[in-house]
């Protein structure tokens, strides 16, 4: 039977990790624990930034937005992963799959733009400290945050629209634990060459634009910090950027590997492994990276803990 006469697929089966079926209970417990800890970490950051007046600064405003993004991002993928581990495989409708793909790409793209915004904020704070309070006021902070969220929405709309134009005639087994671009392209019975190129261009535009802003910002930051007299002063300036640089390195290394490729990834085992890193592991460690050596957050948490009704 030709592809044109095949019945279109109306649902997919998320295969998950069949090769690890003997570890199903261990994986379920591990991912559930990671999910709960990730949600708790990010909610603590948001609540702390909101409750402490000392943290009502642009840097922590953007950090709170990042925590909200990662809370939502993990809530898109990990519950699906947990459900698949309980049932060995999980069925998801075609519309549900596209919705999950759209939301996940939207949040991921927004995170790209937000990380670039945070780099720009550090550039202004270190390179233009005298003008920083006047430039980065509450209005600009809000506009930049909204632009990051809206930019992610628009970028993901392009990719999702491209995928929705494809025909899926079977098989309907998606070798992944959530709906992502590469495994979906592998199941299409349409010619995906043009879609792959356009999707590559869209992903590269998001990654390259945000990464370019980040690199330019840090080039100026490094040049400015190196001119600061005294080793202690340079270390203090670099310490405000170290956490952000670590998160940027983790985020861009995994997302660039996954999405900035002209062809769909053929190694699905590697695909799923990298997906676990950027959708499960990275959101777990990002709050730790930002807060581990952050004295302001430590002091704010201590004050909240000693506040009446919380001690």
NORCORGI-V78781 format. One record per helix or strand of 3 or more residues. SS is the DSSP state (H for helix, E for strand). FROM is the first residue (numbers start at 1). LEN is the number of residues. If there is no record, write none. Layout:
BEGIN
SS | FROM | LEN
SS | FROM | LEN
END
This chain:
BEGIN
H | 3 | 3
E | 11 | 4
H | 18 | 34
H | 53 | 3
H | 58 | 30
E | 90 | 4
H | 94 | 34
H | 129 | 7
H | 138 | 27
H | 181 | 7
H | 193 | 34
H | 231 | 29
H | 268 | 24
H | 295 | 12
END
